[in-house]
Each structure stands twice: as C-alpha cells, then as structure tokens.
Amino acid sequence: MNSAKKIVLAEDNSMLSMVLKFRLEKEGYKLLVAADGKEALELIELHNPELILTDIMMPFVSGLEVISHVRNKLNLQTPIVVFSAAGQEKIVLQAFDLGATDFMTKPLSPNELVLRIKRLLR
C-alpha cells in the first residue's frame, strides 16, 4: 500500500489526533502525526506529504509558522488545511495570507474533513 497519499497532521490534542488518524487511515491515507509544529516541519521535510493538516495554536512552532516555512522556505505548494477554535478571525485571515488552502473551525467534523481532503487531493 505504498501508493497511499501521505498526510502530515500537526495537532497537540492527542485525543483529536487519534480520532483523525483512525478516520483518515480508514479512508486509505497514510497519516504522519506530529504533536507540535517543530515535529511537523521535520515530518514535512522528511516525507514530502501530499497534504498538511495543522492546528494554529501549538507548542514550540505555531501553525502559522508551519505555513510560512512550507510556503517561503521550502517553496512547496502542498495544500494546507488549518484548524482553529472559533472566534479567531484575525488569525484565520493571517493563515490565508501566509498561504493556507482551507480552514476548519474546531471542534471539527471528521466526516467533513474527509470530504475536504478528497476534494483537495483529486
């Protein structure tokens, strides 16, 4: 199953990470899970995933810094879906300015996420 599309998930909530990993692997994706932005950048550079899912608020390196690094340092056009708690419009706009592809408000629906991923990876 080497043809499985790789997704890096950067999420510091381990319960949410487990749920999303289970749900997305059931759909046939290979998930590489990072507990923080620093680990996410290492996984992105090592595995060159087809898609990146990132929370905004994380320890060490924020989701915004992940987007900036992917777009400006690595010069990758990899789709990036950002998660954030509701009511953070300024941060969401900043994420899009940096190059985020899509945004979802937490708590998020795993089924909706699957649909968005399928659309982005067509």
C-alpha positions as CSV (number, residue, x, y, z in Angstrom):
1,M,0.0,0.0,0.0
2,N,2.8,2.4,-0.9
3,S,0.5,4.4,-3.1
4,A,-1.4,5.8,-0.1
5,K,-1.3,9.5,0.0
6,K,0.7,10.9,2.9
7,I,-0.8,13.5,5.2
8,V,1.1,15.3,8.0
9,L,-1.2,16.1,10.9
10,A,0.1,18.7,13.4
11,E,-2.2,18.6,16.4
12,D,-1.2,18.9,20.1
13,N,-4.5,17.4,21.3
14,S,-3.6,13.7,21.4
15,M,-7.3,12.6,21.6
16,L,-8.2,14.6,18.4
17,S,-5.0,13.3,16.7
18,M,-6.0,9.7,17.5
19,V,-9.6,10.2,16.2
20,L,-8.4,11.8,12.9
21,K,-5.6,9.3,12.4
22,F,-8.1,6.4,12.8
23,R,-10.7,8.1,10.5
24,L,-8.2,9.1,7.7
25,E,-6.4,5.8,7.7
26,K,-9.7,4.1,7.3
27,E,-10.1,6.1,4.1
28,G,-6.7,4.8,2.9
29,Y,-4.4,7.7,3.7
30,K,-1.1,7.4,5.5
31,L,-1.0,9.7,8.5
32,L,2.2,11.1,10.0
33,V,1.3,12.7,13.3
34,A,3.2,15.5,15.0
35,A,2.4,16.7,18.5
36,D,3.8,20.2,17.7
37,G,4.8,22.4,14.9
38,K,8.5,21.7,15.2
39,E,7.9,18.0,14.8
40,A,5.5,18.7,11.9
41,L,8.2,20.6,10.0
42,E,10.6,17.7,10.4
43,L,8.0,15.3,9.1
44,I,7.2,17.6,6.1
45,E,10.8,17.9,5.1
46,L,11.4,14.2,5.5
47,H,8.3,12.8,3.9
48,N,7.1,15.5,1.4
49,P,3.4,14.8,2.1
50,E,0.6,15.4,-0.4
51,L,-1.4,17.3,2.3
52,I,-0.7,19.1,5.6
53,L,-3.3,19.5,8.4
54,T,-2.3,21.8,11.1
55,D,-3.7,23.3,14.3
56,I,-2.8,27.0,14.7
57,M,-2.1,27.1,18.5
58,M,0.7,24.6,19.2
59,P,3.8,24.4,21.4
60,F,7.3,25.4,20.0
61,V,6.2,26.3,16.5
62,S,2.7,27.6,15.7
63,G,0.6,26.5,12.7
64,L,1.2,30.0,11.2
65,E,4.9,29.4,11.3
66,V,4.4,25.9,9.7
67,I,2.5,27.6,6.8
68,S,5.2,30.3,6.4
69,H,8.0,27.7,6.5
70,V,6.3,25.5,3.9
71,R,5.5,28.3,1.5
72,N,8.6,30.6,1.9
73,K,11.5,28.3,3.0
74,L,10.5,25.0,1.3
75,N,8.6,26.7,-1.6
76,L,6.0,23.9,-1.6
77,Q,2.5,24.3,-3.0
78,T,1.3,21.4,-0.8
79,P,-2.4,22.0,0.2
80,I,-2.6,23.1,3.9
81,V,-5.8,22.8,5.9
82,V,-5.7,24.8,9.2
83,F,-7.8,24.2,12.3
84,S,-8.5,26.7,15.0
85,A,-11.1,27.4,17.7
86,A,-13.9,29.7,16.7
87,G,-13.7,33.4,17.2
88,Q,-10.1,33.9,15.9
89,E,-10.9,35.7,12.6
90,K,-7.7,37.7,12.7
91,I,-5.6,34.5,12.9
92,V,-7.6,32.8,10.2
93,L,-7.1,35.7,7.8
94,Q,-3.4,35.7,8.7
95,A,-3.3,31.9,7.9
96,F,-4.8,32.6,4.4
97,D,-2.4,35.4,3.8
98,L,0.5,33.1,4.6
99,G,-0.8,30.5,2.1
100,A,-3.3,28.2,3.8
101,T,-5.5,26.4,1.4
102,D,-8.5,25.8,3.6
103,F,-9.7,26.4,7.2
104,M,-11.9,24.5,9.6
105,T,-13.3,25.6,13.0
106,K,-12.8,23.4,16.0
107,P,-14.5,21.2,17.1
108,L,-14.3,19.8,13.7
109,S,-16.3,17.0,12.0
110,P,-14.1,14.1,10.8
111,N,-16.6,13.4,8.0
112,E,-16.4,17.0,6.7
113,L,-12.6,16.9,6.9
114,V,-12.6,13.7,4.8
115,L,-14.7,15.4,2.2
116,R,-12.4,18.4,2.1
117,I,-9.3,16.2,1.8
118,K,-10.8,14.2,-1.0
119,R,-11.6,17.5,-2.9
120,L,-8.0,18.8,-2.4
121,L,-6.3,15.6,-3.4
122,R,-8.3,15.0,-6.6
